[in-house]
Amino acid sequence: MTETQAVRLLNEQDRSAQKWVYERYSPLMFSVCRRYLSRREDAEEALVSGFYKVFTQIGSFGGLGSFEGWIRRIMVNEALMMLRKNEPLSFPGEEKMPADDPDHFSIEAELSARDILELIEKLPPGYRTVFNLYVLEGYKHHEIAETLGVSINTSKSQLILAKERLRQLLRDKGIV
Amino acid sequence: MPDIFDFFKENESKLQEQPPKQLWDKLEQKLESDKRRKRRRNIRFLQLNAVALMLLVLLFAAALLWYFTRAHEKRSEIAPVYKTMNDE
């Protein structure tokens, strides 16, 4: 089955096409949800409700952009909704703008997926959310500010602080 | 030298993880119950339409009955007067 065929069949609520799409994209989308939500059960719930929206609101996919990108945006929104439901997002240190030091490090060891996820999970929710949106989803600061309802400066400062924390965590692990 | 963020970007694909198998079953159940709910809603809609149609038919029949009864009554009222006038 091709993606175009699958999208056409999804419009008819075809179960085999839904399964095909789920099997193809769920590993990537689960990792997206996992990066935002530290509790595995929350990530699972976000994944299910995200795919439910994909299948029931397929009519709103215009077919012009990337299908994967469309699914991914739905998953990010689901994860953010879940995050807000659990606890209001706080952004420590949002008032001051820290200096963004250039990186002087090189990774000296191969990191496993578990290690990388653990590093991301160790970030406070505010840092982690901005880091995910900026670094891994490719959002701009003004888009992050709009999505999270914060100022552009808050988005920038959270990102710098996230970088600093990650650098520290890598140092602690003896990786850099 | 790569930026620390580049490291995470490059390694993002490593994070892909197969979700637990039962999640598909959960999703399928949700979709199935949605389908059932929609089917029930459609049946209810059809039932309501059928009842509305029946009421309309009954109303129409009642209106016709009333119209013809009244027409008949009028004819029976005119007929004796006409007969009396002719007799005179």
Interface residues (C-beta under 8 A of the other chain):
Chain A: Q13 R15 Q18 K19 Y22 S26 P27 L28 F30 S31 R34 R35 E44 L47 V48 F51 Y52 F55 T56 D103 H104 F105 S106 I107 L111 S112 A113 I116 L117 I120 F131 V135 L136 K163 L166 R167 L170
Chain B: M1 P2 D3 I4 F5 F7 F8 K9 N11 E12 K14 L15 Q16 E17 Q18 P19 P20 L23 W24 K26 L27 E28 K30 L31 D34 K35
